[in-house]
Amino acid sequence: MGKGRLHKHPSGRLIESLKMERVRTILTHRYPYPHEHSRHFMIAVIVGWLFLLSSDNLQNLIMKLDKNFKWWSMYACLIGFFYFFSSPFIRKTIKPSYSNFSRWYIAWIFLAALYHLPSFQSMGLDMRMNLSLFLTIYISSLIFLIVFHVIFLGLWYLGLVSRMAEKKPEMLTIIQNCAVISIACCVFYSHCGNRTLSRDKSIDRRTASWVAFSLWRKQNDDNTLISRLLRMHKFKDQICSSWFAPVGSASDYPLLSKWAIYGELASNGSQDSNIISPVYSLWATFIGLYMANYVVERSTGWALTHPLTISEYENLKKLLKPDFEDMVPWYSGTSTDLFKTVFDLMVSVTLFVGRFDMRMMQAAMSKGPDEAKNSDLLYDHLDAKDELWFDFIADTGDGGNSTYAIARLLAQPSLVIKSDDSRLTFPRGELLLIGGDLAYPNPSEFSYERRFFCPFEYALQPPAWYTPEHIALEKPELPLGVSEIRQYSGPQCFMIPGNHDWFDGLHTFMRYICHKSWLGGWFLPQKRSYFALKLPNGWWVFGLDQALHGDIDVYQFKFFAELCQQKVGETDSVILITHEPNWLLDWYWSDRTGKNVTYLIREYLKGRCKLRMAGDLHHYMRHSCVESKEPVHVQHLLVNGCGGAFLHPTHVFENFKECYGNKYETKAAYPSYDESSKIALGNILKFRRKNWQFDVIGGFVYFILVFSMFPQCDSFRILHEDSWGDRMNSFFIAMWNAIFEILEHSYVMAVTRTTICRKGIESLPRGGAIIYYVCVFLYFWVLSTPVVSMVFGSYLYICINWFHIHFDEAFSSLRIANYKAFTRFHIKKNGDLEVFTLAVDKVPKEWMLDPDWDMEPKEPFQMSHNRRFPSKWRAGSGWSEPTSTVRVVDQFVIPRTPMDPSLSDLAT
């Protein structure tokens, strides 16, 4: 392995990149078009309203707090449930369309629940709002802004304003702006109003409050915070006097005299005043700010930072970011892909296991009877090299971000990694081995193309003549100018199928792998689902297809057994690749699988298997054999399923120590046992945010379990208890009785709660009971689903960390894209095998067009592996770029088996 240094770009490169287009992108707004509805304005209105509301009602709230504390608690709980239920939808565009309906449905249920609680005014909170004033301002604002936009578009048509005005504002945006402006005016006006009346009311309030709080304040003179809060209304009066003073008389502004209809009553309250309401100046200020902001954005800032039109920029934006797929939602109750996966699995297990096996058909299609010499299964075009770099990954095709992060690292001409005080240089692997489960959740055309091929094609582009629809009839289909596969110098790829690839009977794998010639820029000579590779200096790779049996078939066994007898030398070394790590799973499940593979290792390889690798478990672990007098069948056991799928835990396999009759010890685990255990805590904190589609199933199932406890006719008795202790006692007694009611009774319920409690369930018709069920479910579903997710997530956490069970279920729910890794091998000239596992702790979520890739000259028929910058996308931020953050998490050396002197003399 060589050592080198990281080279900086020459200064001329930097100067060359400083073009006007690059400078413009620095100033570009992060959104595709200007803000037409300011969130900052909404926040300012809400903050101002809360300040005015608290200053006017703080004393009443404190006086009535003891009496209404239970109702405020119920409000807090209801709002908390509403937040937990709606949090997965906040700031996200989610498919399918179920979520769009769900948002409106949740809001409706929330408002309906609020309606059944006591009003804020009855609890001491006076939320004043002049409805007639709101409608007047809203309609006036709407008409005014529509006229403004029509005039502005007319000016654009005449060429008097920037062409960026071509983007018409949406009507919904105008309506939102008018609503915010109207609410702001009404809120401020309602709490400030006429200064004469405000002073009178302020004096009355201070007088009343002094009597109510004089004794209490004497006992709490040292509590300066409370005393300041009680004087907030004074500060509010000062603000209102400064900001909302009258603007003059209607006689001073004849054109504005109509606004005097909202003039305040005189101080004696007997006649109308001709003083123009302050709400006019407030409204005019808001409208003026909106117009100024709109004009400036459309005519100056947007035009300077975006030289293209809106439509052109929208089309260009699609080319500036990749369209990767998200991680598979394994707990989705609305995913058709998952239902299809379940169906395919049932069909595959029923039809293919023990009845039809694609591997038998491949054996029947072999060209000759001598399996060991079959060119469809044995490839020896790499054995003449002096040394060889090659890579291994498994379990790709889940999330696009994680798969592309690994593919980008694999595609780089070299990786320079700092290790201790030196920099290690890793050339790109000439061979890529993939250990199964190419795409999730099922082997469909969509999953293979979007989740597997797409990230690899972005990382290393296929040749210019490649077409996705092409079917390779005679492989290998070599590039132009290459007469035989030994002459091809680019990267190549071989892979075996996993259990997910077998869900359709291996149909998609055969179509996309065995009858295609390119995986991005990696050449695919492979013709069957299993293979043998002869590598330099006495090294071999056996790629085994275990299908859904967890074992190889007899025809496959025959091929590898004859190969061991006829081709593999006594001092050669074999790397065995299977999809499942049977050594770990058999220990975990107390089972014994893969008997044919075990027999092959024991009776035919006879100690020549130096390394056995697998995926399926989406983490990295390596176990090495402990020295003993017993014969060693496999020296090292390695699991690396970190190619792109969700993360699996490592700490549940901490106690594995024995396989093939030999003792093994853990040499590396990524993530570490402690990290793995801490990650499991996310099931409690993040389960619902990660798996909001689970509500469809979880809420319905939970309702079925508890429906027989409705209605609780004495539930209001709990709220009328004198102390919190009595209330909690009554609550737990009611819950205890409800549990027994669920276990002992199962009956249909009535139309109304009152009728049920008065006459009993037996007196009501079945149709009315169904209506009541539906109505209760609509409310119960919203309140129960956050609880269901919390309970289910807690259950998974307890199972994985306390009992070490459900490791697949507990971590698939988290859909973790981080902790990705691949293993890079180096067969040295002396025959030793160096093994390095390179990992990325944090996978980027945002990508951008790599300027180096974009600027590099590209010849028409240039192969992508010959480019200096082969990958199209790089991380959106430098600190998360995989080529900068990749590190070595494990490394070891497998020495070449020394040649027997007697055999050496015989050969001589």
Residue, then its C-alpha position, 0 to 999 in steps of 0.5 A: m500500500g502506498k503513501g502519499r499526500l493530498h494535493k491542493h488545487p492550483s491557484g489557476r483553477l480557483i481563478e478559472s472557477l470565479k466566473m459571473e455564474r459562480v458569483r451569482t450563485i453566492l447571492t442566490h436565495r435558497y428558495p426557488y422564488p421570492h417570499e410572498h408570504s412572510r413567516h416573520f410577519m406572522i411571528a411578529v403578529i403572534v408575539g405582539w398579540l401574546f404580549l397584549l393578551s398577557s398584559d390585559n389578562l394576567q391578573n384575572l388568570i392568577m386569581k382564577l388559576d386555582k379554580n381552572f388549573k385542571w382545565w388549563s392542564m387539559y388544554a396543555c395535554l390536548i395541544g401536546f397530543f396535537y403537536f405529537f400527532s402533526s409533528p411528522f407532517i411539519r415542513k415536509t412534503i409527504k406522499p401519498s396523498y393520505s397525509n394531505f387529507s390527514r392534515w385537515y382532518i387533524a385540524w378539524i378534530f383539534l378544533a372540535a375537541l377545543y370546543h368541548l372545553p370551557s371557553f378562555q373567557s370563562m377562565g379569565l382570558d378575554m380574547r377580544m376581537n371585533l368581527s365586523l372590523f376584521l371582515t371590513i379590513y380583510i375585504s378592503s385588503l383583498i380588493f386593494l392587493i388584487v388591484f395592485h397586482v393587476i397594475f403591476l402586471g400591466l406595468w410588466y406587460l408595458g416593459l416598465v418593470s423587470r421581467m421577473a414580474e412574469k411570475k404571478p402570485e398565487m391567489l392563496t398567497i394573497i388571501q393569506n397575506c390579507a388574513v394576517i394583515s387583518i388579524a394584526c390590525c384587529v388584535f392591536y386595535s382591540h387591545c389598544g383602542n381609544r386612548t381615553l377609554s383605555r385610560d379609564k379602563s386602566i384606572d379601573r383595573r388598577t383600582a380593582s387589582w389593588v384591592a384584590f392583591s394588596l395583601w398578597r403583595k405584602q407577603n411577597d414583596d421580595n418576589t420582584l418577578i411577580s410584581r413586574l408581571l403585574r405591572m405589564h399593563k402599564f408598559k402596554d399602555q405606554i406602547c399603545s400611546s406611542w404606536f396607536a395614537p389617533v392620526g387626526s380628525a375626519s375633517d382634516y382628510p375628507l377623502l378618508s372620512k369614511w373611516a370615521i365610522y370606526g371612530e371611538l366614542a367620546s370619553n363620556g360615551s354619549q356621542d360619536s367622535n370624528i377622530i380617525s381610528p388608529v387602525y387606518s394608519l396601522w393598516a396603511t403601514f402593513i399594506g405599504l410594507y407588503m407593496a414595497n417588499y414585493v416591488v423590490e424583490r421582483s424588480t431588483g434582488w430577484a433579477l440580479t441573482h437569477p439571470l434566467t426566467i422562472s420557468e427556465y430556472e425551475n427546469l435548471k434546478k432539477l438538474l442541480k440536485p439528485d432525485f434520490e429515494d428516501m429510506v424504505p418506510w418499513y412500518s408504513g401502513t400505506s405503502t403498496d411496495l411493502f404489501k407487494t413485498v409481503f405478497d411476493l414473499m408468500v408466493s416465493v416461499t410457496l412456489f419456489v422453495g422446494r418446487f422450482d429453483m432458478r439455480m437448477m435452470q442455470a445449471a441446465m443451461s450450462k454449455g458443457p458437462d465439465e462444471a469446473k471448466n465452465s466459462d459462464l461460472l469461472y473467470d480467470h482474467l485477473d490472475a495474471k496481474d502482479e497485485l490487485w485492489f478490489d472492494f466488497i459491499a452488501d445490502t445496497g439500494d435502500g436510501g439514495n443518500s446512503t447508497y450514493a455516499i458509498a458509491r461515490l467513495l468506490a468510484q474515486p480514482s484514489l482515496v487519501i485518508k489520514s491515519d495517525d501521523s501519515r496519509l494512506t492512499f487507496p487506489r480505486g478497486e479494479l473489482l467490486l464484489i456485492g454480497g446481495d440484497l441489491a434493492y429494497p423492499n422488493p426486486s421490482e423494476f422501480s427499486y432496481e432502477r431508482r434505488f440501485f442503478c441510479p446512485f451508481e450511475y451518478a457516481l460513475q457514469p456508464p459509457a455514452w453508447y449505453t442504453p437502459e433498455h439494452i439486453a445483453l445476449e452474449k456476454p461479455e459485451l466489451p467496449l470498442g477497441v477491446s478484443e478480450i476481457r483481459q485487456y479491459s482496464g476499467p473497474q468490473c463488478f460481480m454480485i450474488p443475490g440476497n433473500h430480497d432479490w429472490f422474492d420474485g424467483l430471481h427474475t429481476f436479478m437475471r434481467y438487470i444483472c445477468h443480462k446487462s453489461w454495465l452498472g454505472g461505469w462498472f463492467l458486468p461480465q457475470k452470466r449466472s447468479y453464482f461465480a468463481l474468480k481466480l485472482p493473482n498470487g493464489w487467491w480465489v473468490f467463491g460467490l455462493d447463491q443461497a436463495l431463500h433456503g439459506d444454503i446452496d443447491v446440489y448443482q452449485f455444490k458440485f461446481f465448487a467441489e470439483l473446482c476445489q479438486q481440480k483448480v484450487g491449489e493446496t497452498d491457494s487461499v479462498i475468500l467465500i462470499t455468502h449473503e447470510p452470515n450463518w455463523l451469527l444467525d445460527w448462534y442467535w436463533s440456536d439453529r443450524t443452517g447452510k449444511n451444504v456450505t459447511y460441508l464444502i468448507r470442511e471436506y473440500l476446502k480443508g483449511r484453505c478458506k481464509l476469509r468468509m464474508a457476508g452481508d444481510l446484517h447491516h453493520y460491520m463485525r469481524h471475528s478471528c479464530v483463536e489459536s488452538k490445536e484444533p484444525v482451523h476451517v475458516q480464519h476470519l469471519l467478516v460481516n459488512g452489510c453497510g452498503g446503503a440499507f438501514l443500520h442493524p445493532t451490533h451489541v446483540f451479537e456481543n457474546f458470539k464466540e464459537c463456529y465450526g468447532n473453533k473459538y473466535e474473538t471479536k476484533a472489530a464492531y462498527p458501530s461499537y457496542d455502546e453506540s449501538s445500545k444508545i442508538a436504540l433509544g431512538n425508538i422511544l424518542k423518534f419512532r412516530r416521527k420516523n414512522w407516521q404511516f404506522d398510525v393507519i394500522g396502530g390507531f385502528v388496532y388499538f381502537i379494536l382492543v379498547f372499544s368495549m370500554f366506551p363510554q366511561c360514564d363516570s369520567f367527569r367525577i375524576l375532575h370534581e375531586d378536591s385534591w390531585g391525590d384523589r384525582m389520580n386515585s380515581f383515574f387509576i381506579a377507572m383505568w383498572n376497571a376499564i381493563f377488566e371491562i375490556l377482558e370480560h365484555s365485547y359488545v356493540m355500542a349506542v348512538t349517544r353517550t347519554t343514552i348509553c349511560r341512562k338506558g344501557i347498551e341493550s336498548l339501542p339499535r345496531g345501526g346507531a351503535i355503528i354510527y357511535y363507533v365511527c364517531v368515537f373512532l374519529y376522535f380516539w384515533v387522533l388522541s391514541t396514535p401518539v400513545v400507540s407509537m410511544v408504547f410500541g417504540s418503548y417496547l422495541y427499546i426494551c426488547i433490543n437493549w434488555f432482552h436482545i430480541h427483535f433486532d431487525e424490527a427495532f432498528s428498521s423502525l429508525r431507518i438510519a442512513n448513517y454508519k456506512a462502510f465498505t471493505r477494500f482489499h489489496i493482494k500484494k506482490n508477495g501474496d499477502l492480503e491487506v484488508f481495510t474497512l473504510a467507513v463514513d459516520k454521517v451520510p449527507k442529506e443534501w447534495m449539489l452539482d460538483p463544480d470539478w465534475d462540471m468543469e472537467p472536459k469530457e470527450p464524446f467516447q471517454m470512459s468515466h473511470n478515466r476522468r479525474f472527477p468521475s462523480k456528478w454530485r458532492a455533499g452540500s456542505g464541506w464538513s459532510e463530504p464523504t471523501s473528506t470524512v471517510r476513515v479506517v475502522d478496521q485493518f488486518v493482514i492475511p499472510r499468504t499460505p507458505m508453500d510446502p517444501s516437498l511440493s516445491d521440490l516435486a514441482t521443480 
